[in-house]
Amino acid sequence: MRYRLLAGLLALGALAVGQAKPLTIQDLIAFVKNNQQLIKEGKSSDGETAKFLAGVKLSEKLDESVIEDLQGAGVGQKTIKALERLRDQSQNLTAANLQPPLPDDPIPVPTSVEQGAILDAVRDYVMNYDSGLPDFICLEVETRKIAPKPGTRYGGRGGSEPSFQTMDTITSKLTYFKHREEKTPILNGSKPITTAYENLGGSTSTGDFGTMLRTLFEPATEARFEWSRWTTIRHRLTMVFSFHVMQERSKYSIAVKDLKREIVAAYSGEVFVDNENRKVTRLVTKAEEIPSDFPVRRAETLLDYEYSDVGGTKFLLPSRGEVQMDGTEVLSANILEFRFYRKYEVGSSISFDLPADLSDKPADKETKPAIDCKDPKNKDDKECKPAPVVKKK
């Protein structure tokens, strides 16, 4: 029955193309997912799906998040490339009104046995995460904000919303080579800097890529996981597990450099797991059991993972993060964005032609794709004007 239904959908899709009837995004998603099942059964191929999509016209705008969802479902690279062409062709169309992925009826909670199998699959994915990543470089743009703590001398009445002001924006070159991460600050606002990241004043963070996840799932950490709830992230059904790590097993360190004080705290949080592919798409952590005399009273982090293109292949990589810390009188909030991923090959020089207006982009705004300045038609584009080049020392 399943094969007959899928074949019927394929025929319907072919008929629609033959009649030049544009497809809705919902129909497009259904076709790609159903054909993906045929591929698993050996009755179709990635190339055949891509060839079919080459003749498709859409009636609605294809959003990047939809492509990310299909990528997460295991769709092949040829199909992804065809979808990206449809995305570019449909940018001026009306946004799609997608049906919510959560059904009206309650979703059954996985049994304890099923939860154990899910966490085993996630652990296997996390422990092999580094080995599957290519060597790459990207930019990390970190907008650092501070505010007087409400209830203190300059913070207004207790319980009111803090008034955050941007302190600075640090742009760093992030190199991931041979499974090691190196962060090198290159701009403070629009001014070049050579200060090492660990020597910057204010609130800083490290270990953004594989470190946080890998440490959480290492057997020596002995993290205790519990089922929390169902939710959705970027239109995908997602499982949420809460966790707790004891202080004696923790590697969650908080340092106050000016006072030369550092602690290793217990921590808790939530890990968000895609229901289809068992990959982590969000990690939230919160420090616990902070000593009463320590200057930092609260420390929380959030890290989102999305698909990014590196050398023609998409990988699940950090896209955005937040680090929040409360002192006795001052609050800090750092917003992290990871941009311009590109492949790094041994022997190549590491440099960035930084767009002149990079530092002016708000941290919460979407970044436009990089302009190809080698193309003669882009020679007058403002992003192709001479800009600072920072080379690896």
C-alpha positions in Angstrom: 0.0 0.0 0.0 2.8 2.4 0.8 4.5 1.9 -2.5 1.3 2.5 -4.4 0.6 5.7 -2.5 4.1 7.0 -3.2 3.9 6.1 -6.8 0.6 8.0 -7.0 2.2 11.1 -5.5 5.0 10.9 -8.0 2.6 10.6 -10.9 0.6 13.6 -9.5 3.8 15.6 -9.3 4.8 14.8 -12.8 1.3 15.7 -14.1 1.5 19.0 -12.3 4.8 19.8 -14.0 3.5 18.7 -17.3 0.6 21.1 -17.0 3.0 23.8 -15.7 1.0 24.1 -12.5 3.1 25.7 -9.7 3.5 23.6 -6.6 2.9 24.8 -3.1 5.7 24.4 -0.6 3.7 21.8 1.3 3.3 19.7 -1.9 7.1 20.1 -2.6 8.0 18.9 0.9 5.6 15.9 0.6 7.1 15.0 -2.8 10.7 15.2 -1.7 10.1 13.2 1.5 8.1 10.5 -0.3 10.7 10.2 -3.0 13.4 10.0 -0.3 11.6 6.9 1.0 11.6 5.4 -2.6 15.4 6.1 -2.6 15.8 4.1 0.6 13.8 1.2 -1.0 16.0 1.3 -4.1 13.2 2.5 -6.4 14.5 6.0 -7.1 17.7 8.0 -6.8 19.0 11.4 -5.7 19.8 12.3 -9.3 16.2 11.5 -10.5 14.7 13.6 -7.7 17.0 16.5 -8.7 16.1 16.1 -12.4 12.4 16.2 -11.6 12.8 19.4 -9.4 14.7 21.1 -12.3 11.3 21.4 -14.1 9.3 22.5 -11.1 7.7 25.9 -10.6 6.6 27.1 -7.2 3.6 29.2 -6.2 5.2 30.2 -2.9 8.5 31.3 -1.5 10.9 28.5 -0.6 12.5 29.4 2.7 16.0 28.3 3.7 14.6 26.6 6.9 12.6 24.2 4.7 15.8 23.1 2.9 17.6 22.7 6.3 14.7 20.5 7.4 15.0 18.3 4.3 18.8 18.2 4.7 18.3 17.0 8.2 16.0 14.2 6.9 18.9 12.8 4.8 18.1 14.3 1.4 21.0 14.0 -1.0 23.3 16.7 -2.2 21.9 16.8 -5.8 18.4 17.3 -4.5 19.6 20.0 -2.1 21.3 21.9 -5.0 18.0 21.7 -6.9 16.1 23.0 -3.9 18.6 25.9 -3.5 17.9 26.9 -7.1 14.2 26.9 -6.4 14.8 28.9 -3.3 16.6 31.6 -5.4 13.9 31.6 -8.1 11.1 32.0 -5.6 12.4 34.9 -3.4 9.8 37.4 -4.7 6.8 35.1 -4.1 4.5 35.1 -1.1 5.7 33.3 2.0 4.2 29.8 2.5 1.7 29.1 5.3 3.1 25.8 6.4 1.0 23.4 8.4 2.4 23.0 11.9 4.4 19.8 12.3 2.9 19.0 15.7 -0.4 17.1 15.4 -3.5 18.1 17.3 -3.5 14.8 19.3 -0.9 14.4 22.0 2.3 12.8 20.9 3.1 9.7 23.0 6.1 10.1 25.3 8.9 7.6 24.3 9.1 4.7 26.7 12.2 4.4 29.0 13.7 1.8 26.6 13.1 4.1 23.6 14.6 7.1 25.5 17.7 5.1 26.2 18.0 4.1 22.5 17.5 7.7 21.5 20.2 9.0 23.9 22.6 6.2 22.7 22.1 7.4 19.1 22.7 11.0 20.2 25.8 10.1 22.2 27.2 8.2 19.1 26.5 11.2 16.9 28.1 13.7 19.4 31.2 11.5 20.0 31.8 11.3 16.3 30.9 14.9 15.6 34.5 16.2 15.3 35.6 13.4 13.1 32.9 14.2 10.5 33.7 17.9 10.3 36.0 19.3 7.6 38.8 21.8 8.4 37.2 25.3 8.0 37.4 28.9 8.9 34.6 31.4 9.7 33.9 34.7 11.4 32.5 34.8 14.9 30.8 38.2 15.6 30.3 38.7 19.3 28.1 41.6 20.5 28.8 42.3 24.2 26.2 44.1 26.2 26.1 45.2 29.8 23.4 46.6 32.2 23.2 47.8 35.8 21.4 45.1 37.8 17.8 46.2 38.8 17.6 46.9 42.5 21.1 48.3 42.7 22.2 52.0 42.8 22.1 52.6 39.0 19.8 49.7 38.0 16.4 51.1 38.8 13.8 49.4 41.0 14.1 45.7 41.8 12.2 43.4 39.5 12.3 45.9 36.5 13.7 44.9 33.1 17.5 45.6 32.8 18.5 48.3 30.4 21.2 46.7 28.3 23.7 48.9 26.3 26.2 47.6 23.7 29.7 47.7 25.1 31.5 46.6 21.9 31.4 44.1 19.0 34.3 41.7 18.7 34.9 40.1 15.3 37.1 37.0 15.5 38.6 34.7 13.0 37.6 31.2 14.0 39.9 28.4 12.6 38.9 24.7 13.0 42.0 22.7 11.9 42.8 19.1 12.8 39.9 19.1 15.2 41.2 22.0 17.2 39.5 25.4 17.5 41.4 28.7 17.6 39.8 32.0 18.0 41.7 35.2 17.0 40.1 38.6 17.4 40.6 40.9 14.4 38.2 43.8 14.9 36.8 45.7 17.8 33.9 47.5 16.1 35.5 48.7 12.8 39.1 49.0 14.3 41.7 46.2 13.7 43.0 44.7 17.0 45.8 42.2 17.8 44.8 41.4 21.4 44.5 37.7 22.2 40.9 36.7 23.0 41.7 35.5 26.5 43.2 39.0 27.2 40.1 40.9 26.3 38.3 42.7 29.1 34.7 42.0 29.9 32.7 38.8 29.5 34.2 36.2 27.1 33.4 32.6 26.2 35.3 29.7 24.6 34.5 26.1 23.6 31.6 26.9 21.3 31.9 24.2 18.7 32.3 20.6 19.7 33.6 21.1 23.3 30.3 21.8 25.1 28.4 18.9 23.5 31.3 16.4 23.6 32.0 17.0 27.3 28.3 16.6 28.2 28.1 13.2 26.6 31.4 11.8 27.6 31.0 8.7 29.9 33.2 10.3 32.6 30.8 13.2 32.9 28.0 10.9 34.1 25.3 13.3 33.1 21.8 12.4 34.2 19.2 12.8 31.4 15.5 12.9 31.8 12.6 13.3 29.3 11.3 16.8 29.2 8.8 17.5 26.3 8.1 17.6 22.6 8.6 20.9 20.7 9.5 22.2 17.3 12.6 24.0 16.0 12.6 25.5 12.5 9.4 23.5 11.6 10.9 20.2 12.7 9.5 17.9 15.4 12.1 17.9 18.3 12.6 16.0 21.5 13.9 17.9 24.6 15.8 16.1 27.3 16.8 17.9 30.6 20.1 17.0 32.2 22.3 17.6 35.3 26.0 17.2 35.8 27.5 17.0 39.3 30.3 19.5 40.3 32.9 16.8 40.8 32.3 15.6 37.2 32.0 19.0 35.6 34.3 21.0 33.3 32.0 24.1 33.3 34.5 26.8 34.5 33.7 30.4 35.3 36.5 32.9 35.8 36.7 36.5 37.0 40.0 37.6 35.5 40.3 40.9 37.3 40.0 39.2 40.7 41.9 36.1 39.6 39.2 33.8 40.8 37.8 30.7 39.0 35.4 27.9 39.9 34.2 24.8 38.3 30.4 24.6 38.7 27.8 21.9 38.5 25.4 22.6 35.7 22.0 21.6 34.3 20.2 22.4 31.1 18.4 21.0 28.0 19.5 19.3 24.9 17.2 19.5 21.8 17.2 16.5 19.5 15.8 16.3 16.0 13.1 13.5 16.0 14.1 12.2 12.6 17.9 12.2 12.5 18.8 12.2 16.2 21.1 15.2 15.8 21.4 18.0 18.4 20.0 21.3 17.2 20.2 23.3 20.4 22.0 23.1 23.7 21.1 25.2 26.8 23.2 25.2 30.0 22.9 26.8 33.4 25.6 26.9 36.2 24.4 25.4 39.5 25.6 25.5 43.1 27.7 28.7 42.6 29.5 29.6 45.9 27.8 32.5 47.8 30.9 34.6 47.9 31.7 34.2 44.1 31.3 37.5 42.1 29.3 35.8 39.3 25.8 34.9 40.6 24.3 33.4 37.4 25.8 31.9 34.2 23.7 30.6 31.3 24.4 29.7 27.7 22.5 28.8 24.6 23.9 27.5 21.3 21.9 26.9 18.2 23.1 24.6 15.3 22.0 25.0 11.7 23.2 23.6 8.4 26.0 25.7 6.7 27.8 25.1 3.4 31.5 24.2 3.6 33.2 23.4 0.4 29.9 22.5 -1.4 28.6 20.2 1.4 26.3 21.2 4.2 27.2 20.5 7.8 25.4 21.0 11.1 27.4 23.8 12.7 26.9 26.6 15.3 24.9 29.5 14.0 24.0 31.6 17.0 24.7 31.6 20.7 24.0 33.6 23.9 26.1 33.9 27.1 24.4 35.6 30.0 26.1 36.3 33.4 25.0 38.2 36.5 27.4 39.9 38.8 26.5 41.6 42.1 25.8 45.0 40.4 26.3 44.4 36.6 24.6 42.0 34.1 26.3 40.9 30.9 24.8 39.4 27.7 27.0 38.3 24.8 25.3 37.5 21.5 27.3 35.3 19.2 26.8 34.8 15.4 28.9 32.5 13.2 29.2 33.8 9.6 30.9 33.1 6.3 31.9 29.5 6.8 34.4 28.4 4.2 36.7 25.4 3.7 40.3 25.5 4.9 42.9 23.4 3.0 46.4 22.6 4.2 48.9 25.0 2.6 46.5 27.7 1.9 46.8 31.1 3.5 44.1 32.1 5.9 42.7 35.5 5.2 39.5 37.4 5.2 38.4 40.2 2.9 36.1 41.8 5.4 33.0 43.7 4.1 33.4 47.3 5.0 30.0 47.4 6.8 30.5 44.1 8.7 30.7 45.8 12.1 27.6 47.8 11.4 25.3 44.7 11.1 23.1 44.2 14.1 23.8 40.8 15.8 20.2 39.8 15.5 19.8 40.5 11.8 20.3 38.0 9.0 23.6 38.2 7.2 23.5 38.5 3.4 25.4 35.9 1.3 29.0 36.9 0.5 29.5 38.6 -2.9 31.9 37.0 -5.4 34.3 39.8 -6.1 36.1 37.8 -8.8 33.0 38.2 -11.0 33.5 41.3 -13.2 29.9 42.3 -12.8 30.4 42.8 -9.1 33.5 45.1 -9.4 31.5 48.2 -8.3 29.8 46.5 -5.4 30.6 48.2 -2.1 31.6 44.8 -0.6 34.3 44.5 -3.3 36.1 47.7 -2.4 39.5 47.3 -0.8 39.1 46.3 2.9 41.5 45.1 5.7 43.0 41.7 5.2 44.1 39.8 8.2 46.5 36.9 7.6 47.4 34.1 10.0 50.7 34.7 11.7 
